[in-house]
Amino acid sequence: MAKAARGTGRLEGKRALVTGGGSGIGAAVTARFREEGAAVLTADLKGGELACDVRERADVERAVEETASQLGGLDTLILNAGRIVVGLLHELPEEDWDDGFAVNLKSSYLFVQAAWKHLVEAQGASITSTASIVGLWGSENQAAYCATKAGVIMLTKCLALDGARDGIRANCVCPGFTQTPLLEGFMAAQADPEATKQAAVALHPAGRLGSAVDMAEAYVYLSSDEASFVSGIAVPVDGGLTVGIWGG
């Protein structure tokens, strides 16, 4: 079956801000958005067009206002910045807990507050966040990370309700294991990185890890007018990983 044609203007006229857009999924989303006709700026602590610490209100507000000024408004917000938090809860340092929640969850609060007036003015805006499959089910040694991503999913549902009267949709993507610098760094820290990778591959009925572009396609759809009646959902993009027990 032929793949859908790219670069057909599915996001023509959209004005987007992508957090964590300097690498990985964020960079792939940015590239695909531009390919589909959107005007995009990226906010990242390193590598973004707008230097931004997503944990800091002043940085967030500056990034939002610069985006709205440069693009002539803001109607598409991609909340992708995040970090992995690894460790048993009873051993996890408090600073790791606090920073994980600041980057993965509080940043969404800050960006939504800063961007809301622009999204309302757009009269048909969308917010798409990066959650995770571990926001849908638990994972050993990642209690804090799972909690932040579960929080993103529930925040998405509530934003969908809060934004409905103002024409603001909210959805989130739950990536499976995705080949990004974040995952590569996690695997490299394991005792046997290659065995860890192969074990991860084996979990996916699709027989491979996801790519950043696999994820980006979901963001294109959810941010497009094709999804104008879609709000409040968490979309697993995981090669079938969360469907059920896989004995492959």
N, C-alpha and C positions, 0 to 999 in steps of 0.2 A: 504494500500500500504506500502510495506516495505521501511524503510529509507535506504539511501545510506550507504554503509559500511564505517566505519571510520578507520583511521590508515592504509590506502592503499597506502601511499607514494605519495600523490598528490603534495606535496611540497618537495620531495626528492631533496637534493642538493641546495635548496634555503638558502640564508644567509640574515637574516632579523634583522632589528632594529625596535622596537615598542616603540613609545613614549607614555607616560601615561600608561605604562604597568603594574603598580603596583596594579591596582584594576579595577573592573568594566569590561567594554568592552575590554580594553587593556589587562587585565589579561586573559580573555577568548580567545582572539585572540592568545596570546602567547601560551596558553595551546593547542589550536587546531593546531597551526602551528607545534609545537613539535610533536604532535600526528601524523601529516602527514609527518614528516621526515625533517622539516626545522631546521636549526641551528638558534637560536634566542637569542638576548640580549634585555633587556628592559631598557629604560631610563625614570626616574621618579624623581620628587622632593622628594618623599617619597616612599619607598617600592620597587624601581626598583633595578636592578643589577648594573646599572650605575647611580650614583647620578647626576641629571641634572636639572638645572633650564632652561626650554625651552625658556625663555625670554632673556637669556644671550648668546651672540655669543661664548664666550670662552667655556662655558659649552657644548654648542651644538657641536662645533668643536671637543672637547675632546671626547664626546660620540661617534661621528661618527668615529673618528680615532681609538678609542679603539675597536669598533665593527669590523671595517675592519681588524684590526690587529689580534684580537682573532679568527675571523671566516674565515680569509683568503680572505676577500673581502666583498662586500655588493651589493646585487642585489634587495633587497626587503625592501622598506621603508614604514612603517606604521605610519602616522602622526595622532595620536589619542589624544594627550594631549589637554585638554580643561577645561573651567570653565563656569558656568552659570553666566549671568549678568542679574539681575532683577531690574526693575525700570522704571518709566515713563521718557522719554527722557528729558523733560523739568525740571525734578527734579534730574536726575542722576548725582552723583558726578563725576567730571572729572577724578579722579583717577580710578574709576570703569570702565569708558569708555576706558581709556588708557590701563589698565591692561587686560581687556577683549580682546581687539584687540591684545595685546602683546602675550597672551597665545594662543588664538584661531586662529590667522591669521599670525602675524609676525613670530611666531615660525616656521611655514611652510616655509616661506622665508629663515629663517636661516638654517633650516635643508636641504632644497633643495640646497642651495649654498654650504654647507659643504659636502654634499654627492654626488654632481653631477659627479665629476670626477670618483668616484667609480662606480656609476651606468653606466656611459658610458663604462668603462672598462669591465663591466659584459656582455655587448653585448646581451641584452635581459632582461632589468630590469623593475621594476614596482614601482609606488608610489600610495598608497591607503590612502586617508584621511578620517577623520570622520567629516562629515558635520552634517546636521540635517534636519528633515522635516520642521523646521522653517527657513531654508534657501530657501525653496520652496514657503512658504506662510507666511504671517505675524502672529504675536501673540501679544495680548495685554500685555503691561507692560514688553516687552522684546525687545524693539527696537534695543538696542546695540547688544544683543546676536543674534538676527535675522540677523543683518547686518554682523556680523562676519561670520556666517555660509553661508550666501549668497556669501560672499567673498570667502570662501573655495570652493564653487561650481564653481565659475567663474575662480578661480585660477587653479582648476583642468582642466578645458577645455583648458586654455591657456598652461598649462604644457604639456598636451597631444599633442598640436601643436608644442611647442618648443622642445619636446623630441622625436618627431617622427623620425627624421633623425638619431638620435643616438640609436634608438631601445628602448626608454624608454616610457612605457605606464603610464598613470595617470588616476585614477578613484576615486570616493568617495562614501561613504555609508551615507545614510540619515536615521538614526534610528528614529523610532517612540518612544513613551514613553517606556523606558527600565528600568527594575529593577536593578539599580546600586546604589552605595553609593551616587553618585551625585544627582540622582532623589530622593532617600530616604531623603537626607538632605533638598532638596527643599520642599518636601511634609511635612516634619516634622515642617517646619517653617510656615506652613499655619495655619489659625485659627482652622480648622477642618481637620486634616491630613487624616483620614479615608474617609470622604466625598470627599475630593480632589482626593484620589486614585480611588474611585469608579466612579467618574465623568470622570477620565482619561480612565478607563477601558471601560466605556460606549461609548467613542468616536471611539473605534476600532471595526470594523466589525468582527474581529477574536474573540472578546469576552474576551480578556485578554491583559495584558501588555506584551511587549517583554522581553526576557531574554538576558543576555549578550552572551550566546551561540548562540541564534538566529542570533545575529549580526555577531558573529565570522564566521559563515558559509559563509557569503557574502565575507568577507575578504579572506577566503581560496580560494574561486572560483576566485576572481579578481586577486589574486596574483599567481595563478597557470597557467600552460601552457594551460589549457583548455580555458583561457580567452586571448589567445595570439593575437586575432583580436578585442579585446574590449578595447577601450581607449576613455577617455573624457566624460564618463557618470556619472551621479549621480543616485545611486540606492536606492530608498526608501525601507526600511525593516521595515514595519510599520503596519502589519496586516490589510492592506486596508485603513488605516486612510486617506491618501491623495487622494484616488480614487474619492471621491465625498461626497455629503451630506448623512449622515447616520442617519436614524431615528429609529435605534434599541432600 
